[in-house]
Amino acid sequence: MKAHATAPTPVTKQTLESLLKDWFAPWVQALDLRVESFEIGAVSLRLPQQAALSRIGGMVCGQALMSAADTAMVLAIVTQLGSERPMTTVQLNTSFLKPLSNQDAVVTARVIRAGKSLVFGEIDIVAASDGKSVCRASTTYALL
């Protein structure tokens, strides 16, 4: 008798929110990222504006934006694979286009190509109030 492969459990908003709490270091959790939307191969997170992430003039620091981008891409990969699988960032190339000041950011990560051992993606971070792009990143992840 052949064993039947079990279909992966469908990814839900609750799954992604649980991963935000369970998979990431406490300092990443302190970003207070929230799942806005998702589909297969893509996730949008909201990064709330907060004083702890800001520097002079209320500008959100680049480190917070890069961490949010990296985190969103991990979740986008989970939606693509349909399962929680260990992975690690191999490359994260970030371009800051303009400052983000005194407002939330929306971080949208998309899988461009998922292979057997590497996943490539792109992330766009926009100002929540006007949708203007403030940061773009490209990434490569190794599946473990």
N, C-alpha and C positions, 0 to 999 in steps of 0.2 A: 504494500500500500504506500502510495506517495504521500509525503508530508506536504501540506499546503502552507505556502508562505502567508504569514499574517500581514494584512495591509497596515501601513503605518496609521497611528492614531491621528485624526485630523488636527491640525494646528488651530487653536482658538486664541482669541484675545487674552483669555485667562491663562493659557499656556505661556504666551509671550510675557505677560506680566509676572507670572511665577518665575520665569527664567531671569527676569530683571532682578528679582530678589535672591534667587538661589545660585546663579552662576557667576555673579560679578562681585568684585571686591567692595568692601564698605564705602570707600571713597567714590567709587563709580555709582553706587546706590545713592549716595548723597547728592548726585546730580538731579535726583527726583524725576528721571525720565518717565514719560507716560506714553503708552501706545495710543496713537491717534487712529491709525488704520493699517491694514495689511492685505496682501494677496499673495499668491504663490510667487516667490522670488522678490518680494518688495515689502518694506516696512517703513512707516512714518512714525517718528517719535516726536513728542513735544519736550523741549528743554526749557523749563520755566526760568525766567529771569530771576536772579537772586543775588544779593549783595556779595555773598561768599564766592561767587564766580566772576565778579566784576572787578575791573581796575579803574583807573582815573576816568571820570566822565561817564561811569556806568557801562563802559564797554565790556562785553563778555570776553574773557581771556581765551586765547587760542587753544590752550590746553584743554579747556572744558569742551570746546567745539570738536576738537580731535577725538576726545574720549567718547563724546556722544556719537560721532560718526562711526567709530570703531564698534561701539555697542550696537548701533542700529544695523550694521552690516552683519554681525553675528546672528541677530534675529532674522534678518532677511534670508540668510543661508538656511536657518532652521525651517523657514517656510518653504524653501526650494526643495530641501531634502525630505521634508515631511517627518523628520525625527530629530531628536536631540543627539548630536554627535560631537565628540570632542574636536576642537579645531584650534588653530593658533594663527595670529596675524604674522604674515611673512613680510608684507610691505604695505605702508600707508603713506601715500603721497598727497599732500594737502596744499591747496592754494587759497589764500585768504583774499577775497575780492574787495571787501569794504567792511568797516567796523559794524558790529551789531551792538546797539546801545539801548538800554532801558526797555527791553521787550523780550518776549519769548522767541525761541527759534523752533522751526519745524525741520526735522532731520529726516530726509527720505533716502533710504538705501535700496539699491536694486542690484540683483545678481545679473551679471552680463554673460558669464559662462561658468557652468559647474562641471568639472571633470571628475575623474575618479579620485584624484589626490589634491587638486588645486581648484579653488573657486576665485573668480575675478568679479569685482563689483565696482560700482560708482555710487557716490553719495553727493547729494545736493542739500545744503543747509540754507534755508531762507528765513527772512524776517517774518514773524507770524503776522504782523500788522499789514504789510503791503506785499508780501510774497516775493520780494526782491532777493536774489541770490547773494549771500554773503560769503559763502565758502563752498568749494568743490573738492572732492577727494576721490582718488582711485585706490583700490585695495586688491591685495592678493592674500588668500588664506590657504593654509595647508590643512587638509582633513586628516585627523589622526586615527 
